[in-house]
Amino acid sequence: MTRRTWLAALLLTATACTGGGASPEQPVAGPDEHRIVVASGRDVTDGIRQRLIDAWNARQAPGGYRAALVELPGSADQQRSQLLGALQSGSSSYDVVNLDVTWVPEFAAAKLVQPLPDDAVRDPADLVGPVDETSFWGGERYAVPFNSDVGLLYYRRDQVGGELGPVVTWAGVQRYIDAVRGKRIPGWEAGWTTQLAPYEGRTVNAIEAFASAVEGLEITDGKGRYRATEGQLAKGVEELRARTAEVLPRAYTSNESDSLSDFTQGKTTFLRNWPYAYPALSQTFKGALGVTQLPGKAVLGGQNLAMTRSVSGEKAARTADLIRFLTDADSERCLLYAGFAATRESSYRATTRCTYVDTSGSESTGESPDRWSPEQERFGRDVLLPALRGAVPRPRTPLYGALTQTFTEELAPLFTSGADPAAVAKALDEALRRELP
């Protein structure tokens, strides 16, 4: 595949992550007691979710249950609204919903999904700890991690003089930026870029800065109630301002696609983005690309599979079997090959194989179905898995939609008018106290 083709695929994937792209699959019409309908956002890989569902279907007895995937259109917020409306109205045929990790408390508290039986998850001890914690609410398991996500730091090895170590600080990043600036590289504009447009990307970057500035910070408690202090938020705002001092100006209006494009065009040395960018970026830059854990704390992303409240009886048992299959070690290895972050420790071992589907034609990895390249194995083992183990969740609350909107709005003056960080922290604290119980 040519560099241009890889870049086009990369930017299409980034657009899909923020709600762009093609029309969704049409839902299967009409009731069918032997059909299990899985509702999910658009698959930004080459269809690995559908192929895993096809693999489960192939294992079922003739005339038995079959699963069907329905892909929802729009951005993540639009998909959330569609799922809420469908499940609250009772008109939905959805049996399994693929929830963003931040939605689990909301759907559980609203009783739109049900606690899962023990047999819905295979070998729970194998799940990466922080990743699995996003599946619970109120002490009960409402979901099983399907694919994960975590912030990573990509960089130009040819500009910084080699490979960075596994533990990088923002002070260290600044020193590299200062050195690169002195080289006067054509087309270079700033040290790094990220996603600071007024959407979820801004909240993610803020939580990463806040959690880095205040060890053990808990913005919400176990019941979703606000518990941070103005002083803690002030430290977080100061950290966010400090680390964005060297950011590309366009980052303030950038999403994943924009920041990827700027990094690929050579405008910056560093890029904060998600694991899905690695396969295509590594093809684009070859040995000039480096990737390491994000300095400080990185935020968890990803999706979890949950069973809707209406499923019962034999169908509930078969649905639990489907969830167990889609989230076991072999399925997770297949998801890893396709460009997702796997949720299981064992899926990062070279001895684990993707045996359920043939991924030999995957454009996401370019590898055969039963192996990664040595470089990809190192990426999974030495960068991605440790990053997941050390990641932090976004605040867990049934009112997450209100929380993220508050972050987006109240942090805007920091980026648009250079507002005093103390004033921004005070306004943010007051707004969160209004929005959260």
Summary of the structure (lengths in Angstrom):
residues: 437
radius of gyration: 21.4
end to end distance: 52.5
largest distance: 68.9
contacts: 1481
relative contact order: 0.18
helix: 47%
strand: 15%
